[in-house]
Amino acid sequence: MPVIHDLFQDLKISKEDIQQKRTKDPLLDSLINKYSQVDAEVVKAESAQSDAPSDDALKKLKEKRVQVKQKIVDRLQT
C-alpha cells in the first residue's frame, strides 16, 4: 500500500521551523519542492494498476527520493 512520507516527521523538525528556513534558503526550498514531487511520483507508481512501472523503475524512484532527502539533511546541517 502506497504511503506518503512525512518529511518533517522523518527529519524530526516542525513545519514551522522548516518554513522559516525555506524562506531564507532558496536551495532548501527547491530541494523540499523536489522531494515532494518525487514522493508523489513514488506513491503514484506504487498505486498504479494497469500501467505499473517495473520493479527497477520503482526502485530508482525510491532511490531518487532518498538522495533528495539526504541533500535536504545536508543542507539543514550547514
CNS distance restraints for C-alpha pairs under 8 A (distance, minus, plus):
assign (resid   1 and name CA) (resid  46 and name CA) 7.19 0.50 0.50
assign (resid   1 and name CA) (resid  47 and name CA) 7.08 0.50 0.50
assign (resid   2 and name CA) (resid  43 and name CA) 5.25 0.50 0.50
assign (resid   2 and name CA) (resid  44 and name CA) 7.85 0.50 0.50
assign (resid   2 and name CA) (resid  46 and name CA) 5.47 0.50 0.50
assign (resid   2 and name CA) (resid  47 and name CA) 5.98 0.50 0.50
assign (resid   3 and name CA) (resid  43 and name CA) 6.39 0.50 0.50
assign (resid   4 and name CA) (resid  39 and name CA) 6.70 0.50 0.50
assign (resid   4 and name CA) (resid  40 and name CA) 7.29 0.50 0.50
assign (resid   4 and name CA) (resid  43 and name CA) 6.41 0.50 0.50
assign (resid   5 and name CA) (resid  10 and name CA) 7.83 0.50 0.50
assign (resid   5 and name CA) (resid  39 and name CA) 7.06 0.50 0.50
assign (resid   6 and name CA) (resid  10 and name CA) 6.21 0.50 0.50
assign (resid   7 and name CA) (resid  11 and name CA) 6.10 0.50 0.50
assign (resid   8 and name CA) (resid  12 and name CA) 5.90 0.50 0.50
assign (resid   8 and name CA) (resid  13 and name CA) 5.34 0.50 0.50
assign (resid   8 and name CA) (resid  14 and name CA) 6.05 0.50 0.50
assign (resid   8 and name CA) (resid  15 and name CA) 6.27 0.50 0.50
assign (resid   8 and name CA) (resid  18 and name CA) 7.85 0.50 0.50
assign (resid   9 and name CA) (resid  13 and name CA) 6.48 0.50 0.50
assign (resid   9 and name CA) (resid  14 and name CA) 7.59 0.50 0.50
assign (resid  11 and name CA) (resid  73 and name CA) 7.55 0.50 0.50
assign (resid  13 and name CA) (resid  17 and name CA) 6.60 0.50 0.50
assign (resid  13 and name CA) (resid  18 and name CA) 6.94 0.50 0.50
assign (resid  14 and name CA) (resid  18 and name CA) 6.38 0.50 0.50
assign (resid  15 and name CA) (resid  19 and name CA) 5.98 0.50 0.50
assign (resid  16 and name CA) (resid  20 and name CA) 6.28 0.50 0.50
assign (resid  17 and name CA) (resid  21 and name CA) 6.34 0.50 0.50
assign (resid  18 and name CA) (resid  22 and name CA) 5.97 0.50 0.50
assign (resid  19 and name CA) (resid  23 and name CA) 6.32 0.50 0.50
assign (resid  20 and name CA) (resid  24 and name CA) 6.70 0.50 0.50
assign (resid  21 and name CA) (resid  25 and name CA) 6.03 0.50 0.50
assign (resid  21 and name CA) (resid  28 and name CA) 7.59 0.50 0.50
assign (resid  22 and name CA) (resid  26 and name CA) 6.38 0.50 0.50
assign (resid  22 and name CA) (resid  28 and name CA) 5.75 0.50 0.50
assign (resid  22 and name CA) (resid  29 and name CA) 4.73 0.50 0.50
assign (resid  23 and name CA) (resid  29 and name CA) 7.26 0.50 0.50
assign (resid  25 and name CA) (resid  29 and name CA) 6.34 0.50 0.50
assign (resid  26 and name CA) (resid  30 and name CA) 6.11 0.50 0.50
assign (resid  27 and name CA) (resid  31 and name CA) 6.17 0.50 0.50
assign (resid  28 and name CA) (resid  32 and name CA) 6.17 0.50 0.50
assign (resid  28 and name CA) (resid  72 and name CA) 6.47 0.50 0.50
assign (resid  28 and name CA) (resid  75 and name CA) 6.61 0.50 0.50
assign (resid  28 and name CA) (resid  76 and name CA) 7.82 0.50 0.50
assign (resid  29 and name CA) (resid  33 and name CA) 6.23 0.50 0.50
assign (resid  30 and name CA) (resid  34 and name CA) 6.13 0.50 0.50
assign (resid  31 and name CA) (resid  35 and name CA) 6.08 0.50 0.50
assign (resid  31 and name CA) (resid  68 and name CA) 6.64 0.50 0.50
assign (resid  31 and name CA) (resid  71 and name CA) 7.39 0.50 0.50
assign (resid  31 and name CA) (resid  72 and name CA) 6.27 0.50 0.50
assign (resid  32 and name CA) (resid  36 and name CA) 6.24 0.50 0.50
assign (resid  32 and name CA) (resid  72 and name CA) 7.00 0.50 0.50
assign (resid  33 and name CA) (resid  37 and name CA) 6.29 0.50 0.50
assign (resid  34 and name CA) (resid  38 and name CA) 6.17 0.50 0.50
assign (resid  34 and name CA) (resid  68 and name CA) 7.34 0.50 0.50
assign (resid  35 and name CA) (resid  39 and name CA) 5.94 0.50 0.50
assign (resid  35 and name CA) (resid  65 and name CA) 6.16 0.50 0.50
assign (resid  35 and name CA) (resid  68 and name CA) 5.89 0.50 0.50
assign (resid  35 and name CA) (resid  69 and name CA) 6.62 0.50 0.50
assign (resid  36 and name CA) (resid  40 and name CA) 6.14 0.50 0.50
assign (resid  37 and name CA) (resid  41 and name CA) 6.35 0.50 0.50
assign (resid  38 and name CA) (resid  42 and name CA) 6.25 0.50 0.50
assign (resid  38 and name CA) (resid  61 and name CA) 7.11 0.50 0.50
assign (resid  38 and name CA) (resid  64 and name CA) 7.35 0.50 0.50
assign (resid  38 and name CA) (resid  65 and name CA) 5.80 0.50 0.50
assign (resid  39 and name CA) (resid  43 and name CA) 6.25 0.50 0.50
assign (resid  39 and name CA) (resid  62 and name CA) 7.95 0.50 0.50
assign (resid  39 and name CA) (resid  65 and name CA) 6.31 0.50 0.50
assign (resid  40 and name CA) (resid  44 and name CA) 6.06 0.50 0.50
assign (resid  41 and name CA) (resid  45 and name CA) 6.05 0.50 0.50
assign (resid  41 and name CA) (resid  61 and name CA) 7.53 0.50 0.50
assign (resid  42 and name CA) (resid  46 and name CA) 6.04 0.50 0.50
assign (resid  42 and name CA) (resid  58 and name CA) 6.89 0.50 0.50
assign (resid  42 and name CA) (resid  61 and name CA) 6.10 0.50 0.50
assign (resid  42 and name CA) (resid  62 and name CA) 6.48 0.50 0.50
assign (resid  43 and name CA) (resid  47 and name CA) 6.18 0.50 0.50
assign (resid  44 and name CA) (resid  48 and name CA) 6.08 0.50 0.50
assign (resid  45 and name CA) (resid  52 and name CA) 6.04 0.50 0.50
assign (resid  45 and name CA) (resid  53 and name CA) 6.28 0.50 0.50
assign (resid  45 and name CA) (resid  58 and name CA) 6.76 0.50 0.50
assign (resid  46 and name CA) (resid  52 and name CA) 7.36 0.50 0.50
assign (resid  46 and name CA) (resid  58 and name CA) 7.55 0.50 0.50
assign (resid  47 and name CA) (resid  52 and name CA) 7.72 0.50 0.50
assign (resid  48 and name CA) (resid  52 and name CA) 4.70 0.50 0.50
assign (resid  48 and name CA) (resid  53 and name CA) 7.76 0.50 0.50
assign (resid  53 and name CA) (resid  57 and name CA) 5.88 0.50 0.50
assign (resid  53 and name CA) (resid  58 and name CA) 6.26 0.50 0.50
assign (resid  54 and name CA) (resid  58 and name CA) 6.30 0.50 0.50
assign (resid  55 and name CA) (resid  59 and name CA) 6.03 0.50 0.50
assign (resid  56 and name CA) (resid  60 and name CA) 6.17 0.50 0.50
assign (resid  57 and name CA) (resid  61 and name CA) 6.31 0.50 0.50
assign (resid  58 and name CA) (resid  62 and name CA) 6.26 0.50 0.50
assign (resid  59 and name CA) (resid  63 and name CA) 6.15 0.50 0.50
assign (resid  60 and name CA) (resid  64 and name CA) 6.11 0.50 0.50
assign (resid  61 and name CA) (resid  65 and name CA) 6.31 0.50 0.50
assign (resid  62 and name CA) (resid  66 and name CA) 6.34 0.50 0.50
assign (resid  63 and name CA) (resid  67 and name CA) 6.18 0.50 0.50
assign (resid  64 and name CA) (resid  68 and name CA) 6.25 0.50 0.50
assign (resid  65 and name CA) (resid  69 and name CA) 6.15 0.50 0.50
assign (resid  66 and name CA) (resid  70 and name CA) 6.12 0.50 0.50
assign (resid  67 and name CA) (resid  71 and name CA) 6.35 0.50 0.50
assign (resid  68 and name CA) (resid  72 and name CA) 6.33 0.50 0.50
assign (resid  69 and name CA) (resid  73 and name CA) 6.28 0.50 0.50
assign (resid  70 and name CA) (resid  74 and name CA) 6.09 0.50 0.50
assign (resid  71 and name CA) (resid  75 and name CA) 6.03 0.50 0.50
assign (resid  72 and name CA) (resid  76 and name CA) 6.14 0.50 0.50
assign (resid  73 and name CA) (resid  77 and name CA) 6.30 0.50 0.50
assign (resid  74 and name CA) (resid  78 and name CA) 6.57 0.50 0.50
